[in-house]
Amino acid sequence: MSNYTKTTRQEGARVVLHDSLSLTGAEISVNTLPAGGSVPFIHAHKANEEIYFITKGRGKAVVDGDEIPLEKGDWVRIAPAGRRQFFAAADSDLSYVCIQVRAGSLGDYSAADALV
């Protein structure tokens, strides 16, 4: 059995990588909202925080009523209970990667977790 899994991104408004990468500790999705579009619902989570990386365009996130402007290069972390919704600017697509992990589950990280 191999110690890695590789996939090639499929095109689409939302591509979820959990199954194609055999993920066991995270969920990752690649998302694109068209100019003027939005995620059609507000949501929160029971136990998972989400980390968003904006890869293209401009827009905003609304978290618990607070508007957060977004543009390419921005990172945003949202706690599980944060009620969130994403919107693309009227004149710009908004593309982002969403990484979902259980809040508080990270033990050691970086060099502390490395085997050399």
C-alpha positions as a printed Julia matrix, in Angstrom:
116×3 Matrix{Float64}:
   0.0    0.0     0.0
   1.25   3.46   -0.91
   1.88   6.24    1.61
   0.37   8.88   -0.66
  -2.72   9.6    -2.73
  -2.82  11.9    -5.76
  -5.77  13.28   -7.65
  -6.27  15.82  -10.41
  -8.8   18.54   -9.75
 -12.01  18.09  -11.64
 -13.73  21.22  -12.92
 -16.9   22.4   -11.27
 -18.38  24.99   -8.93
 -17.53  22.76   -5.93
 -15.13  19.84   -5.87
 -14.84  17.84   -2.64
 -11.57  15.93   -2.15
 -12.41  13.68    0.83
 -13.0   10.48   -1.16
 -10.56  11.06   -4.03
  -7.65  11.65   -1.61
  -8.79   9.17    1.07
  -8.65  11.92    3.69
  -8.89  10.78    7.32
  -8.47  13.97    9.36
  -9.79  16.79    7.18
 -12.24  17.7     4.46
 -11.03  19.91    1.61
 -13.14  21.47   -1.11
 -12.31  23.76   -4.03
 -15.08  26.26   -4.75
 -15.96  28.95   -7.28
 -18.82  31.42   -7.04
 -19.67  33.32  -10.24
 -19.7   37.12  -10.19
 -22.71  38.22   -8.14
 -23.26  34.68   -6.83
 -23.35  33.36   -3.29
 -23.47  30.19   -1.25
 -27.27  29.7    -1.11
 -27.44  29.09    2.65
 -26.05  30.21    6.0
 -24.39  27.45    8.0
 -22.35  26.61   11.1
 -20.78  23.39   12.36
 -21.03  21.28   15.51
 -17.31  20.51   15.94
 -15.36  21.53   12.82
 -13.58  24.8    12.17
 -13.06  25.9     8.57
 -10.02  27.59    7.04
 -10.57  29.41    3.75
  -7.88  30.47    1.26
  -8.99  32.88   -1.45
  -7.31  31.84   -4.71
  -9.0   34.23   -7.16
 -11.27  37.23   -7.28
 -13.07  39.31   -4.7
 -16.11  39.06   -2.48
 -17.08  38.86    1.16
 -17.9   36.46    3.94
 -20.61  37.28    6.46
 -19.9   35.64    9.82
 -22.38  36.2    12.67
 -23.5   39.38   10.88
 -19.97  40.78   10.43
 -18.95  41.48    6.8
 -15.38  40.43    5.98
 -14.05  41.69    2.64
 -12.14  39.0     0.73
  -9.61  39.1    -2.1
  -7.01  36.84   -3.65
  -4.35  35.86   -1.07
  -6.58  36.22    2.02
  -6.88  33.47    4.65
  -9.84  33.28    7.07
 -10.45  30.83    9.94
 -14.01  30.45   11.22
 -14.84  28.73   14.53
 -17.44  25.95   14.42
 -20.28  28.05   15.86
 -19.71  30.98   13.47
 -22.74  31.29   11.17
 -21.24  31.93    7.73
 -22.15  32.7     4.15
 -19.95  33.66    1.16
 -20.64  36.11   -1.66
 -18.75  36.96   -4.87
 -18.45  40.63   -5.83
 -20.87  41.8    -8.51
 -18.02  42.12  -11.03
 -15.72  39.26   -9.95
 -15.8   35.49   -9.53
 -14.66  34.28   -6.1
 -12.6   31.08   -5.91
 -11.43  29.54   -2.66
 -10.18  26.4    -0.96
 -11.98  25.36    2.21
 -10.19  23.1     4.72
 -12.43  21.65    7.42
 -10.92  20.07   10.55
 -12.08  19.24   14.06
 -11.48  22.28   16.28
  -8.87  21.68   18.99
  -7.63  18.39   17.51
  -4.12  19.44   16.46
  -1.43  18.16   18.82
   2.11  18.62   17.64
   2.7   20.35   14.34
   5.53  21.23   11.96
   8.95  20.26   13.36
   7.51  18.86   16.61
   5.63  16.2    14.62
   8.46  15.37   12.18
  10.37  12.08   12.17
  13.99  12.52   11.08
